[in-house]
Amino acid sequence: MTHALLAHYGLLQHMHVLKPNPAREKDLCRFHADDYVSFLRRITPETQQDQLRQLKRFNVGEDCPVFDGLYSFCQTYAGGSIGGAVKLNHGHCDIAVNWAGGLHHAKKCEASGFCYVNDIVLAILELLKTHEASLNSTKYQNALRSEIDEINETRVLYVDIDIHHGDGVEEAFYITDRVMTVSFHKFGDYFPGTGDIRDIGFGKGKYYALNVPLDDGIDDESYQSLFKPIISKVMEVFRPGAVVLQCGADSLSGDRLGCFNLSVKGHAECVRFMRSFNVPLLLLGGGGYTIRNVARCWCYETGVALGIEVDDKMPEHEYIEYFGPEYTLYVSPSNMENKNSRQMIEEIRAKLLENLSKLQHAPSIQFQERPPNTEVPEVDEDEDNKDEIKYRDSDFKVEYERKCTPSRVKMEFVESESNNKNNEAIDQLARDVESTLIETTSSKGSVLGAEADEVAYVKVEHDKSKPSEMDQH
């Protein structure tokens, strides 16, 4: 539904569609335990009754059911997020979007909250692989020591605006200063039950985990009165080289499982604000249980990423009946009570800003050999002049013909290729995130994105005759 809206609003006119290869088992094992990944690969609805002990061990069942194609599903959405990180690392884009990703609850050895593989952690590990130059020379190291802290591309910031706490990502990076996690979520008697404001990280990671606990009914104004000052201070103090923003749409007003009161524009303001820092940005999906509103939200936010204002009136398309009777894009807030008092908001803001003030400066760079870059093989355009995307549950087709359309839409494969030496380096990276270096990347005035229910994700290039905000660095 999201991709159909992108097509009929004309946003695909500004985009290149890329098709990443599914994540391989060794890619998934950069974070997840080998036996857990092996279990996901083997389990099927037909064999699950013979593996009850394993199901319990890995927390699969109930809210993480076994279904046909489970492992392929995990490979697909994880491959999209890793592929987006690879493109950002190579400086091929400013913004990467994988609306199929953002499954933030998955842990190293277990599933949680319909999240089986934590594509976010895998993408962050990929982003952490690069830095400006190899720093093997002692002389070169000494020359850079006074300047290295000024390099912007040295850390990764993770921001989560799903209504649920981003517990799996926070847990993965809880003891490192290389990744800061910031989660805005409903807190109290609510899944997963974590994310107290007092949870701040541990060891080297102390104060690098920020939790913003919220109550029912928070509206756009209250939300932004926390989001903007907190994120502004984070960007000032932490100075990340890349940002991952999880855009779970269950924080919208009217969500079947959510209890916030954000409009589409209020939710998208977070995307707009993160975009304004001109730092490489990976946008991911997440939760959302009123499906038509999820599609509305991610369509509008794709427009925000492109710097294009999308009209409220919805164009005709094959899913139009789902959006009646109003047939509009924007979701307006309801009249539900906002239980987040002004005093509560001010106390949360003051406490988190106080925690951030204890970080004197961005963490220093540790000098060591970096893992080799992941290569991105491209499809030969001469052999791929025409691509057709077929949408499930629909006869709708979009044909991309380069001969007739000189701009902009093409299918490519993005694969995470690496040799054995690189695999060992990546495995070490996953075990010891805090020792990782990051390579500076340059912005190319383009965006990557992914449709919510297909394999493909999308690269966006601007019309050079129409300068946009994204091109202003």
VOPAGU-2260 file (C-alpha; in pm, 1 decimal, decimal comma):
REM VOPAGU-2260
SITE   aa  ch    i         X         Y         Z
SITE  MET   A    0       0,0       0,0       0,0
SITE  THR   A    1     284,0     238,6      82,2
SITE  HIS   A    2     458,4     169,7    -246,6
SITE  ALA   A    3     136,8     216,5    -443,4
SITE  LEU   A    4      93,8     558,9    -283,7
SITE  LEU   A    5     454,5     648,6    -366,7
SITE  ALA   A    6     395,5     549,9    -728,5
SITE  HIS   A    7      67,2     738,4    -773,5
SITE  TYR   A    8     183,2    1050,5    -592,6
SITE  GLY   A    9     471,5    1061,8    -841,0
SITE  LEU   A   10     742,7    1027,9    -577,5
SITE  LEU   A   11     901,8     739,7    -767,5
SITE  GLN   A   12     980,3     987,4   -1044,7
SITE  HIS   A   13    1259,0    1108,8    -817,4
SITE  MET   A   14    1381,8     767,6    -709,2
SITE  HIS   A   15    1598,9     475,5    -812,8
SITE  VAL   A   16    1463,1     140,1    -700,2
SITE  LEU   A   17    1733,6     -91,5    -568,5
SITE  LYS   A   18    1685,0    -456,5    -486,0
SITE  PRO   A   19    1922,1    -581,9    -215,1
SITE  ASN   A   20    2017,7    -943,2    -190,2
SITE  PRO   A   21    1864,4   -1121,6     109,9
SITE  ALA   A   22    2089,9   -1120,9     413,4
SITE  ARG   A   23    2295,5   -1437,3     436,8
SITE  GLU   A   24    2323,3   -1654,6     744,8
SITE  LYS   A   25    2669,7   -1518,4     821,4
SITE  ASP   A   26    2532,3   -1162,7     791,8
SITE  LEU   A   27    2265,4   -1237,4    1051,4
SITE  CYS   A   28    2522,2   -1401,9    1277,5
SITE  ARG   A   29    2718,6   -1079,0    1305,9
SITE  PHE   A   30    2478,0   -1004,5    1590,6
SITE  HIS   A   31    2255,7   -1306,7    1645,6
SITE  ALA   A   32    2364,4   -1637,8    1797,3
SITE  ASP   A   33    2444,3   -1910,9    1545,3
SITE  ASP   A   34    2201,8   -2161,6    1694,7
SITE  TYR   A   35    1918,3   -1907,4    1694,4
SITE  VAL   A   36    1970,6   -1820,2    1329,1
SITE  SER   A   37    1993,5   -2191,6    1244,0
SITE  PHE   A   38    1663,9   -2246,1    1423,8
SITE  LEU   A   39    1492,6   -1968,9    1226,5
SITE  ARG   A   40    1621,2   -2124,2     904,7
SITE  ARG   A   41    1487,1   -2471,0     990,3
SITE  ILE   A   42    1156,3   -2406,8    1164,4
SITE  THR   A   43     830,0   -2440,9     968,6
SITE  PRO   A   44     462,5   -2462,0    1066,9
SITE  GLU   A   45     477,2   -2834,3     991,8
SITE  THR   A   46     778,3   -2905,8    1215,2
SITE  GLN   A   47     712,1   -2669,2    1506,7
SITE  GLN   A   48     526,5   -2928,0    1715,7
SITE  ASP   A   49     842,2   -3139,7    1719,2
SITE  GLN   A   50    1051,4   -2850,7    1850,8
SITE  LEU   A   51     851,4   -2720,5    2145,5
SITE  ARG   A   52    1159,0   -2692,2    2365,6
SITE  GLN   A   53    1339,6   -2484,0    2104,7
SITE  LEU   A   54    1031,9   -2267,2    2050,9
SITE  LYS   A   55    1026,2   -2184,4    2420,3
SITE  ARG   A   56    1402,0   -2130,0    2434,8
SITE  PHE   A   57    1397,2   -1878,3    2149,2
SITE  ASN   A   58    1063,4   -1718,6    2247,7
SITE  VAL   A   59     898,4   -1812,1    1918,8
SITE  GLY   A   60     520,2   -1855,0    1935,4
SITE  GLU   A   61     228,6   -1634,8    2048,0
SITE  ASP   A   62     337,8   -1281,5    1946,6
SITE  CYS   A   63     624,3   -1425,5    1737,1
SITE  PRO   A   64     444,8   -1701,4    1545,2
SITE  VAL   A   65     596,8   -1948,3    1302,5
SITE  PHE   A   66     469,5   -1899,8     946,6
SITE  ASP   A   67     560,8   -2012,0     597,4
SITE  GLY   A   68     852,6   -1811,4     463,2
SITE  LEU   A   69     964,2   -1689,3     806,9
SITE  TYR   A   70    1336,4   -1713,1     735,6
SITE  SER   A   71    1299,3   -1557,0     391,5
SITE  PHE   A   72    1104,1   -1272,1     551,7
SITE  CYS   A   73    1390,7   -1212,9     795,8
SITE  GLN   A   74    1651,1   -1225,7     518,8
SITE  THR   A   75    1455,4    -977,3     308,9
SITE  TYR   A   76    1399,4    -699,4     560,4
SITE  ALA   A   77    1745,9    -738,6     711,6
SITE  GLY   A   78    1902,5    -729,3     365,7
SITE  GLY   A   79    1725,8    -400,9     292,9
SITE  SER   A   80    1859,8    -232,2     607,0
SITE  ILE   A   81    2212,9    -365,0     562,8
SITE  GLY   A   82    2203,8    -262,1     197,0
SITE  GLY   A   83    2097,7      89,3     291,5
SITE  ALA   A   84    2386,3     113,1     537,9
SITE  VAL   A   85    2626,7      -5,8     267,8
SITE  LYS   A   86    2507,3     267,4      31,7
SITE  LEU   A   87    2551,0     529,8     302,5
SITE  ASN   A   88    2900,3     400,2     378,6
SITE  HIS   A   89    2997,8     430,3      13,1
SITE  GLY   A   90    2862,3     786,0      -1,1
SITE  HIS   A   91    2609,7     691,7    -270,0
SITE  CYS   A   92    2322,6     866,6     -93,5
SITE  ASP   A   93    2230,4    1101,7     188,6
SITE  ILE   A   94    1922,8     915,6     310,0
SITE  ALA   A   95    1840,7     546,6     293,4
SITE  VAL   A   96    1490,1     419,3     360,6
SITE  ASN   A   97    1376,4      63,0     427,4
SITE  TRP   A   98    1012,7      73,5     535,6
SITE  ALA   A   99    1020,2    -306,7     569,9
SITE  GLY   A  100    1282,1    -279,3     846,0
SITE  GLY   A  101    1286,0    -134,9    1195,4
SITE  LEU   A  102    1216,8    -454,0    1393,8
SITE  HIS   A  103    1365,1    -323,4    1714,8
SITE  HIS   A  104    1264,3    -583,3    1975,2
SITE  ALA   A  105    1467,9    -882,8    1854,2
SITE  LYS   A  106    1746,7    -990,6    2088,0
SITE  LYS   A  107    2069,7   -1174,1    2023,7
SITE  CYS   A  108    1921,6   -1513,8    2111,1
SITE  GLU   A  109    1545,9   -1468,5    2093,6
SITE  ALA   A  110    1250,8   -1319,1    1912,3
SITE  SER   A  111    1024,7   -1060,2    2070,1
SITE  GLY   A  112     721,3    -855,7    1968,7
SITE  PHE   A  113     700,3    -997,6    1613,2
SITE  CYS   A  114    1068,8    -913,2    1567,4
SITE  TYR   A  115    1282,9   -1212,6    1477,6
SITE  VAL   A  116    1603,0   -1055,4    1342,1
SITE  ASN   A  117    1719,2    -712,6    1456,7
SITE  ASP   A  118    1793,0    -546,9    1124,0
SITE  ILE   A  119    1864,4    -219,2    1304,6
SITE  VAL   A  120    2157,5    -359,1    1500,6
SITE  LEU   A  121    2293,0    -523,5    1184,1
SITE  ALA   A  122    2267,4    -193,6     993,6
SITE  ILE   A  123    2439,4      -0,5    1274,8
SITE  LEU   A  124    2722,7    -255,3    1280,1
SITE  GLU   A  125    2762,1    -196,9     906,7
SITE  LEU   A  126    2768,9     180,4     956,7
SITE  LEU   A  127    3032,7     144,7    1226,4
SITE  LYS   A  128    3276,2     -21,9     986,8
SITE  THR   A  129    3413,1     286,1     815,3
SITE  HIS   A  130    3629,0     592,2     885,9
SITE  GLU   A  131    3822,6     848,5     686,5
SITE  ALA   A  132    4154,1     667,4     641,4
SITE  SER   A  133    4358,2     377,1     767,5
SITE  LEU   A  134    4546,1     490,5    1076,1
SITE  ASN   A  135    4828,3     237,4    1087,4
SITE  SER   A  136    5117,2     484,6    1081,3
SITE  THR   A  137    5227,4     607,6    1424,4
SITE  LYS   A  138    5336,9     936,6    1271,9
SITE  TYR   A  139    4999,3     972,2    1100,9
SITE  GLN   A  140    4818,9     887,4    1423,4
SITE  ASN   A  141    5007,5    1153,4    1617,5
SITE  ALA   A  142    4937,0    1412,6    1348,9
SITE  LEU   A  143    4566,6    1340,0    1364,8
SITE  ARG   A  144    4520,5    1315,5    1739,5
SITE  SER   A  145    4453,1    1687,2    1779,6
SITE  GLU   A  146    4201,6    1689,6    1495,2
SITE  ILE   A  147    4038,3    1347,7    1497,5
SITE  ASP   A  148    3770,8    1444,2    1751,1
SITE  GLU   A  149    3651,0    1712,5    1511,4
SITE  ILE   A  150    3564,0    1455,8    1245,2
SITE  ASN   A  151    3185,7    1431,5    1225,5
SITE  GLU   A  152    3162,0    1078,7    1086,5
SITE  THR   A  153    3276,4     881,8    1389,4
SITE  ARG   A  154    2964,9     760,3    1572,8
SITE  VAL   A  155    2611,8     635,0    1507,0
SITE  LEU   A  156    2298,8     776,6    1668,3
SITE  TYR   A  157    1983,8     564,4    1692,0
SITE  VAL   A  158    1648,8     741,8    1744,1
SITE  ASP   A  159    1323,2     549,4    1793,9
SITE  ILE   A  160     976,5     709,9    1764,0
SITE  ASP   A  161     776,1     387,0    1772,6
SITE  ILE   A  162     528,9     382,2    2061,1
SITE  HIS   A  163     714,6      81,2    2204,9
SITE  HIS   A  164    1055,4     107,6    2366,7
SITE  GLY   A  165    1344,6      15,0    2135,3
SITE  ASP   A  166    1471,5    -241,1    2384,2
SITE  GLY   A  167    1659,5    -474,9    2148,8
SITE  VAL   A  168    1875,4    -198,1    2004,0
SITE  GLU   A  169    1941,2     -35,8    2340,3
SITE  GLU   A  170    2044,5    -369,4    2489,4
SITE  ALA   A  171    2284,1    -441,4    2202,8
SITE  PHE   A  172    2476,4    -115,3    2254,1
SITE  TYR   A  173    2421,4     -58,1    2626,4
SITE  ILE   A  174    2789,2     -66,7    2723,3
SITE  THR   A  175    2947,2     125,2    2435,4
SITE  ASP   A  176    3000,7     494,6    2363,7
SITE  ARG   A  177    3018,8     438,4    1987,1
SITE  VAL   A  178    2637,7     423,0    1957,7
SITE  MET   A  179    2387,0     644,6    2136,8
SITE  THR   A  180    2027,8     523,0    2159,2
SITE  VAL   A  181    1734,2     760,6    2214,0
SITE  SER   A  182    1384,6     614,2    2249,3
SITE  PHE   A  183    1054,2     807,5    2279,0
SITE  HIS   A  184     790,7     560,5    2396,8
SITE  LYS   A  185     490,0     481,3    2611,3
SITE  PHE   A  186     610,8     371,7    2954,4
SITE  GLY   A  187     424,0     195,5    3229,5
SITE  ASP   A  188     203,8    -111,5    3202,1
SITE  TYR   A  189     289,0    -148,6    2834,9
SITE  PHE   A  190     500,8    -382,2    2621,8
SITE  PRO   A  191     795,5    -440,7    2654,1
SITE  GLY   A  192     795,3    -278,6    3000,0
SITE  THR   A  193    1145,3    -134,4    2969,9
SITE  GLY   A  194    1275,0     215,8    2897,5
SITE  ASP   A  195    1274,6     391,4    3233,7
SITE  ILE   A  196    1429,8     737,4    3231,4
SITE  ARG   A  197    1682,7     601,6    3482,4
SITE  ASP   A  198    1815,2     347,5    3230,1
SITE  ILE   A  199    2117,5     537,3    3099,4
SITE  GLY   A  200    2372,0     278,3    2987,9
SITE  PHE   A  201    2657,8     111,9    3171,7
SITE  GLY   A  202    3036,6     129,7    3179,4
SITE  LYS   A  203    3164,8     312,2    2873,2
SITE  GLY   A  204    2803,1     341,3    2765,1
SITE  LYS   A  205    2688,7     536,8    3070,6
SITE  TYR   A  206    2472,4     830,5    2956,6
SITE  TYR   A  207    2474,5     698,9    2598,4
SITE  ALA   A  208    2127,1     549,6    2640,0
SITE  LEU   A  209    1844,7     804,2    2665,8
SITE  ASN   A  210    1487,5     703,6    2741,3
SITE  VAL   A  211    1192,1     939,5    2710,3
SITE  PRO   A  212     898,7     775,9    2894,4
SITE  LEU   A  213     560,1     912,8    2787,0
SITE  ASP   A  214     197,2     867,3    2888,4
SITE  ASP   A  215    -123,9     827,9    2686,6
SITE  GLY   A  216    -250,9    1094,1    2451,8
SITE  ILE   A  217      65,7    1290,2    2381,5
SITE  ASP   A  218       5,0    1536,2    2096,7
SITE  ASP   A  219     226,7    1698,6    1835,6
SITE  GLU   A  220     313,9    2006,0    2041,9
SITE  SER   A  221     407,4    1814,7    2356,4
SITE  TYR   A  222     603,5    1556,5    2158,8
SITE  GLN   A  223     807,6    1816,2    1971,5
SITE  SER   A  224     871,8    2012,4    2290,3
SITE  LEU   A  225    1072,6    1707,9    2397,5
SITE  PHE   A  226    1203,0    1576,0    2067,6
SITE  LYS   A  227    1364,7    1890,7    1930,5
SITE  PRO   A  228    1558,0    2016,3    2235,1
SITE  ILE   A  229    1674,5    1665,7    2329,4
SITE  ILE   A  230    1784,1    1572,7    1977,0
SITE  SER   A  231    1946,4    1913,6    1926,2
SITE  LYS   A  232    2157,0    1859,7    2237,3
SITE  VAL   A  233    2239,2    1502,1    2133,9
SITE  MET   A  234    2360,9    1620,5    1793,6
SITE  GLU   A  235    2568,2    1893,8    1955,9
SITE  VAL   A  236    2733,2    1670,5    2214,9
SITE  PHE   A  237    2752,6    1331,5    2043,7
SITE  ARG   A  238    2816,8    1457,8    1688,7
SITE  PRO   A  239    2723,1    1136,2    1506,8
SITE  GLY   A  240    2852,9    1048,6    1164,0
SITE  ALA   A  241    2528,6     870,6    1076,5
SITE  VAL   A  242    2176,9     855,9    1219,7
SITE  VAL   A  243    1930,2     566,6    1217,3
SITE  LEU   A  244    1569,0     676,8    1272,1
SITE  GLN   A  245    1308,0     409,1    1343,4
SITE  CYS   A  246     971,8     550,7    1229,6
SITE  GLY   A  247     720,5     313,2    1387,2
SITE  ALA   A  248     374,0     439,6    1293,9
SITE  ASP   A  249     194,2     293,5    1596,0
SITE  SER   A  250     255,0     626,7    1769,3
SITE  LEU   A  251      -2,6     785,4    1537,0
SITE  SER   A  252    -346,7     885,5    1656,5
SITE  GLY   A  253    -602,0     610,1    1603,7
SITE  ASP   A  254    -360,5     316,7    1597,2
SITE  ARG   A  255    -534,4      -6,5    1697,0
SITE  LEU   A  256    -270,8     -91,3    1958,3
SITE  GLY   A  257    -124,8     252,6    2027,9
SITE  CYS   A  258    -238,9     523,0    2267,2
SITE  PHE   A  259     -60,8     837,3    2142,9
SITE  ASN   A  260    -228,4    1121,3    1955,7
SITE  LEU   A  261      23,5    1226,8    1689,8
SITE  SER   A  262     -82,7    1346,6    1346,4
SITE  VAL   A  263      99,2    1235,2    1031,0
SITE  LYS   A  264     257,0    1579,6    1007,4
SITE  GLY   A  265     360,6    1571,9    1373,5
SITE  HIS   A  266     519,0    1229,0    1330,3
SITE  ALA   A  267     691,1    1339,4    1009,5
SITE  GLU   A  268     827,9    1649,5    1180,5
SITE  CYS   A  269    1076,5    1414,9    1348,1
SITE  VAL   A  270    1198,6    1305,8    1003,6
SITE  ARG   A  271    1213,7    1666,8     885,6
SITE  PHE   A  272    1412,9    1769,1    1192,7
SITE  MET   A  273    1664,3    1483,7    1161,9
SITE  ARG   A  274    1703,4    1562,9     791,4
SITE  SER   A  275    1790,0    1923,9     872,1
SITE  PHE   A  276    2124,5    1821,6    1027,4
SITE  ASN   A  277    2256,9    1700,6     689,3
SITE  VAL   A  278    2403,1    1385,2     842,0
SITE  PRO   A  279    2375,4    1050,7     656,4
SITE  LEU   A  280    2037,0     914,3     759,7
SITE  LEU   A  281    1885,2     565,3     753,2
SITE  LEU   A  282    1504,9     570,6     784,0
SITE  LEU   A  283    1336,3     247,3     888,6
SITE  GLY   A  284     979,0     136,3     943,9
SITE  GLY   A  285     856,6     -42,4    1254,5
SITE  GLY   A  286     520,5     -91,0    1424,9
SITE  GLY   A  287     180,3      21,4    1306,6
SITE  TYR   A  288    -151,6    -160,2    1332,0
SITE  THR   A  289    -398,6      60,9    1150,0
SITE  ILE   A  290    -259,4     -31,9     811,0
SITE  ARG   A  291    -408,2     251,3     605,4
SITE  ASN   A  292    -252,7     505,4     843,4
SITE  VAL   A  293      85,2     332,7     828,6
SITE  ALA   A  294      83,1     369,5     450,0
SITE  ARG   A  295     -25,0     732,7     480,0
SITE  CYS   A  296     252,3     809,1     726,4
SITE  TRP   A  297     538,4     645,8     537,3
SITE  CYS   A  298     426,3     793,8     205,8
SITE  TYR   A  299     424,1    1143,3     356,1
SITE  GLU   A  300     759,5    1085,3     526,0
SITE  THR   A  301     912,5     968,9     197,7
SITE  GLY   A  302     804,6    1305,5      58,8
SITE  VAL   A  303     967,2    1479,3     355,2
SITE  ALA   A  304    1289,9    1288,6     289,2
SITE  LEU   A  305    1276,9    1406,8     -72,3
SITE  GLY   A  306    1193,2    1764,2      21,9
SITE  ILE   A  307     856,2    1736,3    -155,3
SITE  GLU   A  308     527,9    1841,9       5,3
SITE  VAL   A  309     265,9    1576,4     -67,2
SITE  ASP   A  310     -97,2    1680,5    -123,8
SITE  ASP   A  311    -366,1    1572,6     119,1
SITE  LYS   A  312    -603,7    1467,4    -160,4
SITE  MET   A  313    -524,0    1108,9    -247,8
SITE  PRO   A  314    -485,6    1007,0    -614,7
SITE  GLU   A  315    -673,9     710,1    -758,3
SITE  HIS   A  316    -492,1     380,9    -705,9
SITE  GLU   A  317    -567,9      13,5    -655,0
SITE  TYR   A  318    -602,1      41,4    -273,8
SITE  ILE   A  319    -816,4     355,8    -273,8
SITE  GLU   A  320   -1113,3     183,9    -108,0
SITE  TYR   A  321    -908,3     131,9     209,9
SITE  PHE   A  322    -882,9     508,8     258,8
SITE  GLY   A  323   -1250,8     597,2     243,5
SITE  PRO   A  324   -1467,3     779,5     307,7
SITE  GLU   A  325   -1232,4    1081,2     324,1
SITE  TYR   A  326    -968,8     958,4      70,7
SITE  THR   A  327    -703,8    1189,0     215,8
SITE  LEU   A  328    -343,5    1136,5     323,0
SITE  TYR   A  329    -315,5    1324,5     649,0
SITE  VAL   A  330    -418,8    1171,7     982,9
SITE  SER   A  331    -550,9    1432,3    1225,0
SITE  PRO   A  332    -530,7    1398,8    1603,5
SITE  SER   A  333    -840,9    1310,3    1801,5
SITE  ASN   A  334    -982,1    1478,5    2111,0
SITE  MET   A  335    -834,7    1219,8    2350,2
SITE  GLU   A  336    -692,9    1347,5    2677,8
SITE  ASN   A  337    -322,9    1427,3    2690,7
SITE  LYS   A  338    -203,6    1273,1    3016,7
SITE  ASN   A  339     141,3    1427,9    2976,5
SITE  SER   A  340     120,8    1743,6    3184,7
SITE  ARG   A  341     336,6    2045,7    3114,1
SITE  GLN   A  342     518,5    1988,1    3443,3
SITE  MET   A  343     586,8    1624,3    3351,5
SITE  ILE   A  344     722,2    1726,7    3009,9
SITE  GLU   A  345     948,3    1989,5    3166,2
SITE  GLU   A  346    1082,5    1744,4    3424,8
SITE  ILE   A  347    1163,5    1482,5    3160,9
SITE  ARG   A  348    1332,3    1739,1    2939,4
SITE  ALA   A  349    1537,3    1881,6    3226,7
SITE  LYS   A  350    1650,3    1537,3    3345,2
SITE  LEU   A  351    1761,2    1422,1    3000,3
SITE  LEU   A  352    1939,6    1747,4    2922,4
SITE  GLU   A  353    2115,9    1714,4    3257,4
SITE  ASN   A  354    2230,7    1362,5    3161,6
SITE  LEU   A  355    2358,5    1492,5    2828,6
SITE  SER   A  356    2549,4    1771,1    3001,7
SITE  LYS   A  357    2758,6    1502,9    3171,3
SITE  LEU   A  358    2900,5    1408,5    2831,3
SITE  GLN   A  359    3176,7    1665,5    2796,2
SITE  HIS   A  360    3247,4    1598,4    2430,4
SITE  ALA   A  361    3212,8    1336,8    2160,2
SITE  PRO   A  362    3399,5    1015,3    2248,3
SITE  SER   A  363    3756,8     991,3    2125,6
SITE  ILE   A  364    3863,7     777,0    1833,3
SITE  GLN   A  365    4060,6     463,2    1906,6
SITE  PHE   A  366    4334,6     396,8    1653,8
SITE  GLN   A  367    4326,3      55,7    1491,2
SITE  GLU   A  368    4298,4    -106,8    1153,7
SITE  ARG   A  369    3944,5     -87,2    1018,6
SITE  PRO   A  370    3754,6    -369,6     847,0
SITE  PRO   A  371    3759,8    -348,4     464,8
SITE  ASN   A  372    3465,3    -178,9     296,6
SITE  THR   A  373    3173,8    -390,0     184,1
SITE  GLU   A  374    3162,5    -389,0    -194,0
SITE  VAL   A  375    2842,6    -303,2    -380,2
SITE  PRO   A  376    2823,7    -479,1    -719,5
SITE  GLU   A  377    2592,2    -301,2    -961,7
SITE  VAL   A  378    2371,5    -458,5   -1227,3
SITE  ASP   A  379    2473,5    -396,4   -1588,3
SITE  GLU   A  380    2224,6    -139,8   -1715,2
SITE  ASP   A  381    2247,9    -274,1   -2071,3
SITE  GLU   A  382    2106,2    -602,6   -1950,8
SITE  ASP   A  383    1838,3    -440,5   -1738,5
SITE  ASN   A  384    1665,3    -179,5   -1951,7
SITE  LYS   A  385    1318,1    -272,5   -1841,4
SITE  ASP   A  386    1194,2    -383,0   -1505,9
SITE  GLU   A  387     844,8    -463,0   -1391,5
SITE  ILE   A  388     735,5    -474,0   -1030,9
SITE  LYS   A  389     434,0    -696,7    -964,5
SITE  TYR   A  390     241,2    -626,6    -651,0
SITE  ARG   A  391      91,4    -911,1    -452,4
SITE  ASP   A  392    -287,8    -913,9    -405,3
SITE  SER   A  393    -326,0    -684,6    -703,9
SITE  ASP   A  394    -306,5    -673,5   -1082,2
SITE  PHE   A  395    -139,2    -333,8   -1058,6
SITE  LYS   A  396     192,7    -305,0   -1242,3
SITE  VAL   A  397     448,0     -31,8   -1272,3
SITE  GLU   A  398     688,9     -56,1   -1564,2
SITE  TYR   A  399    1021,6     118,8   -1551,0
SITE  GLU   A  400    1165,9     169,5   -1898,5
SITE  ARG   A  401    1496,9     350,9   -1920,5
SITE  LYS   A  402    1466,9     400,5   -2294,2
SITE  CYS   A  403    1157,2     614,7   -2245,6
SITE  THR   A  404    1235,7     753,4   -1901,1
SITE  PRO   A  405    1581,5     910,0   -1888,1
SITE  SER   A  406    1558,3     991,4   -1513,0
SITE  ARG   A  407    1560,0     796,1   -1263,1
SITE  VAL   A  408    1410,2     463,5   -1176,1
SITE  LYS   A  409    1621,3     151,7   -1201,1
SITE  MET   A  410    1656,5    -184,9   -1038,2
SITE  GLU   A  411    1990,3    -292,3    -895,8
SITE  PHE   A  412    2112,4    -560,3    -661,5
SITE  VAL   A  413    2293,0    -457,5    -345,5
SITE  GLU   A  414    2489,5    -738,6    -191,1
SITE  SER   A  415    2705,9    -749,6     116,5
SITE  GLU   A  416    3012,2    -919,4     -29,2
SITE  SER   A  417    3319,3    -977,4     183,4
SITE  ASN   A  418    3612,1   -1211,5     204,3
SITE  ASN   A  419    3699,2   -1435,2     496,8
SITE  LYS   A  420    3935,2   -1178,1     644,6
SITE  ASN   A  421    3659,5    -918,7     636,7
SITE  ASN   A  422    3411,6   -1160,5     793,9
SITE  GLU   A  423    3649,7   -1211,5    1085,3
SITE  ALA   A  424    3688,4    -836,9    1122,8
SITE  ILE   A  425    3311,4    -787,3    1122,4
SITE  ASP   A  426    3262,7   -1062,3    1379,0
SITE  GLN   A  427    3514,1    -885,8    1603,0
SITE  LEU   A  428    3326,5    -561,4    1541,4
SITE  ALA   A  429    3003,6    -715,7    1664,7
SITE  ARG   A  430    3177,6    -845,8    1975,4
SITE  ASP   A  431    3355,0    -521,1    2053,0
SITE  VAL   A  432    3152,7    -232,2    1915,5
SITE  GLU   A  433    3322,6      28,5    2127,3
SITE  SER   A  434    3656,2     -25,4    1949,9
SITE  THR   A  435    3511,3      42,5    1608,2
SITE  LEU   A  436    3616,7     327,0    1383,0
SITE  ILE   A  437    3394,6     498,7    1133,4
SITE  GLU   A  438    3487,4     630,6     791,6
SITE  THR   A  439    3373,5     973,6     686,5
SITE  THR   A  440    3138,7     971,6     389,5
SITE  SER   A  441    3033,7    1239,5     146,1
SITE  SER   A  442    2678,1    1331,7      52,7
SITE  LYS   A  443    2562,7    1298,9    -306,1
SITE  GLY   A  444    2221,5    1460,6    -295,0
SITE  SER   A  445    2029,6    1135,1    -316,2
SITE  VAL   A  446    1808,6     913,0    -107,5
SITE  LEU   A  447    1752,1     541,1     -71,0
SITE  GLY   A  448    1418,4     397,2      24,6
SITE  ALA   A  449    1226,5      72,2      45,3
SITE  GLU   A  450     867,4     -16,3      -9,3
SITE  ALA   A  451     701,3    -172,5     289,7
SITE  ASP   A  452     602,9    -513,4     154,2
SITE  GLU   A  453     841,8    -582,7    -131,5
SITE  VAL   A  454    1207,8    -674,9    -158,0
SITE  ALA   A  455    1305,9    -354,9    -333,5
SITE  TYR   A  456    1424,0     -37,6    -175,5
SITE  VAL   A  457    1461,3     297,7    -343,4
SITE  LYS   A  458    1734,4     547,6    -423,2
SITE  VAL   A  459    1624,1     903,7    -480,0
SITE  GLU   A  460    1807,9    1152,9    -699,6
SITE  HIS   A  461    1710,0    1517,5    -724,2
SITE  ASP   A  462    1635,0    1701,0   -1042,6
SITE  LYS   A  463    1940,3    1926,1   -1062,6
SITE  SER   A  464    1731,0    2200,3   -1221,2
SITE  LYS   A  465    1527,4    2218,2    -900,9
SITE  PRO   A  466    1763,0    2257,6    -606,9
SITE  SER   A  467    1620,4    2112,9    -287,4
SITE  GLU   A  468    1702,4    2139,5      78,6
SITE  MET   A  469    1875,7    1805,4      60,8
SITE  ASP   A  470    2138,5    1945,6    -173,5
SITE  GLN   A  471    2226,4    2225,2      65,9
SITE  HIS   A  472    2509,8    2093,2     283,9
